[in-house]
């Protein structure tokens, strides 16, 4: 199988111990030579400093790093300051998202920021910094939970690309057909940028069910039932999860996915196991 670009995502650690653990994880994953590491931040930008610190540390270690930047609950001035900070530190890549409000906000309230949608954020970044940043945006093969319809969803994705995005990363999914269909529909709307497939390793049944409930990712019935049948048997869950996710990645790459983006959850072993099976190593 041909080598494909892949990237790996972390979240900013909240404690000194977490930061130390992430360093060890990063050393192991860096050996795979991913194209870049991305770093998320919390709802409403709640860990912006943690994101910056983690990104700068990755940069110092000699790797490409892409901070997530979100517009909900943020002002133009705050975003401008963040862009300047990243630029002055030689960061060339961003993941631009609408983002989530912190829990407790109830229904989405847009009054706490100057931007409502990610396409406005992409336009702002382009207006502020020209072509300095390579901008990735999010895509939802199984539809964004707040979209009115699948058509509405793919149209809003196309708007983000028209605003100046260079590429996209999908929400994770376990149904390859959903991804291929989404890409076809985006192409029909004139979207030409690469759409990397987001990949969530399976290591913990309850955590996966909880995440998927929150973000609207579907776990195929046969996968869910099989995982539940293993109860607390971590070995079996991981072995089965590795088979399922590796097969999914093989199908995605064979079908033309331009890259994979691994949601590592700050762990090295699950992503490494998949990459080794796929013989993915830069």
N, C-alpha and C positions, 0 to 999 in steps of 0.2 A: 504494500500500500504506500502511496506517495506521502511524503512528509507534508503535514498541513500546519499552518500557523495555529498556535494555541496560546491562551493567556490564562492567568489564574487570579482569582479574586480573594481578598482578605477583608476582614472588618477590623477597625482600629481597636486594639486591646484596651480594656478599662483599668487594668491594674499593672503594677510593675512586674508581677509574676506572669501575667498574660503577655506582656511585651517580650519578656525573656523567652517564653514558650514559642511565640511567633517568630523570633529570630532563629530558633532551632529549626522550626518548620520551614522557614524561608531558605535556609542554607540547603536543606534537603531538596526542596522543590526547584531551587535555582539550578541544581545539577541537571535538570531536564531541559534547561535553556529555553524557557518560554519567551514569547515575543515581548510580553510585559506583564507586570503585576498591577491589578487595580485595587483600590482601597475605598470601601463604602463609607458612608457616614449615617448617623442616626436620623430618625424622623425630625423634620424641622431644622436640620443642620446641627443637631445636638452634640455631635462629636467633631465639629469642624477642626478644632485644634488637634485632636487625636489623629484625624485623617492627615492633616498637614505633617505632623511629626512622623507618622509612619511612612508617608510618601517620601519625605526628605531622607529618612534613614535608608529606604530601599535605593534611592538615588545615590547616596554615598557609597552603598555597597556595589555600585556600578551597574545597576539594572534599570531598565525603563520602568517608570511608574506612572499610573494614570489615576488621579484622584476623582472620586465622584463629586459632582457639584450639582446642587439642587436649587430650584428657584422658589419653591413654596416657602413662605415665611421669611424670605430674604429680600433685602433692598438692593437697588442698583449699586449704592455705595459699598455695601458689604461684599457684593459679588465682584465689583471692580477691584477692591482691595485683595480679595482672594486670587483673582486672575493675575494681578501684579506680583503677588507673592510667589505664585507658581512659576510665572514667567522668569522672574529674577533668579529663581533656583534651577532654571534650565529644564523645567517640566514641559514636554511637548505634546502631551496627550491628556485628554479629559473624557470623562463619561458624564454627559449632560442629561439630567433627569428632572422631571417635574418634582419627584420626591414625595414623601408622605408627611403629613402633619403628625406631630406627637400625639399619642393616644390621649383621649380626653377632650379632643377638639370636636368630637361628634361628627356631624356632617361637614364636608369640606367647606372651609370658610376661607375665601380668597383674600379677605381684607387685610391679612397679616403680611402681604408681600406685594411687590409691584408687578409680578408676572403670574399668569394663570396657567400657562402651558409650556411644555418643554420647547416647542418651536420658537416661542418668544425668547427663551433663554439662549437657544442656539444663535438666533439673530443677534442678540446682545453681545455674545462672545465674539462673533465674527466682526461686529461693528467696532468693538473695543480692541480686538487684537489681530484682525486680519487673518492671515493663514498660519499664524504662529502655532496654534493648537490643531492637532488631529482630534476631531470630535466624534465620539461614539454616542449613539442614542439607544434607547431601549425599544425592543419589539416584542409583541405578544402573540405567538402563534395560536394560542387558545383563547385569545381576546382578553384585553385588559378588563379587570373586574368592574370598572366603572364605565366602560364603553356602552353606547346604546345598542350597537349591533356590530357584527363582524365587519361589515362594509365601512361603517363609521370609524371603526378601529384602524383598519388598514389605511383609510384616508388620512387619519390624524398622524399615522406613522409617516406617510408620504410627505405631509407638511413639514415634519421635523427634518427630513432629508432635503427638501426644497429650501429650507431655511439655512442650509449649509453644513449638515452633518456629513462626515466622511465614511461612516460605517455604522453598523448596529450590532447589538448583542441581544439575544432573545432571553426572555424569562425561561427558566428550565421547564422541560416537558419530557414525557416518556413515550409520546406518540409521534413517530417520525413523519407520518402523513400530514399531521397538523403543520409541521415546519415547512414541508415541501409545498403544501397548498398556499401557505401564507407568502412564501417567497414568490410563487407564481403570480399571486394576486398583486403583490407589491410591484413586480416587474411590469404588469399590465398598466399600472398607474405611472410608469416611467421611472421607477426607482431602480437605479443601477448599482448602488453601493453594495459592498459585501455585507452579508448578514450572518454573523457568527452564531453558532448554536450554543446556548447556555446549557451547561451540563451539571446536574446535581448528583454527586455520588450518593449511594444509599448505604447508610451505616446504622441508622437508628429509626425503627418503625414509627414510634410515637412522634418524634421530632418531625419526621417527614410528613406525616399526616397533618400535623399542626401547621407547618409551613404552607403545605399545599392548600389547606383550607383558607388560609389568610390571603394567598396570592392568586388563587383560582387556577392553579396547575392541576391537571387531572392525573390521578394515579390509576392506570388501567385496573379493572376489577380483578383480573387474574393475579396481577402483581400484589395488589393490596391484600387479597385473601391469603396468598402464599406467605407474605411477610407476617401477617397476623398469626398464621398457623405456627410460626417459629417461636412465638411467645418471647421469652427473654434470652433465647439462644443466640447470643451475639455472633458467634462464629458462623452459624447458618445464615443469619440475616446478611452478614457481610459477603459471604461467598455467593449467595444468590444475587445480592445487589450488584456485585462486581460483574457477574455474568450478564445481567439485564442491561446495565449501563454500557458495558463494553460493546455488546451487540448493537445497541442503539447508536453508539458513536461510529461503529463500522458502517452501519447503514447510512448514516448522515454523510460521512466522508465519501462513501461510494456513490452517493446521489449528488455529490457536488457541493456540499457545505464548504465554504471557504475557510472555515476555522472553527475551533471549539473554545469555549470560555468556561473554565471549571470554577464552580462555587465551592471553594475548599473548606469553608467554615473553620479556617485557621488550623486545619489538620493536614499533615503531609501524606500519610499512608494511603488513604483512599484514592486520591488523585494520582499518586505515583503508580499504584497498582494498575489503574486504568491505562495510563500513558505507556507503561511497560508492555501491557498486552497489545496495545495498538502500535507498539514500536514507534511512539512519538518521542523524539528527542531532537531538539534543535541542533 
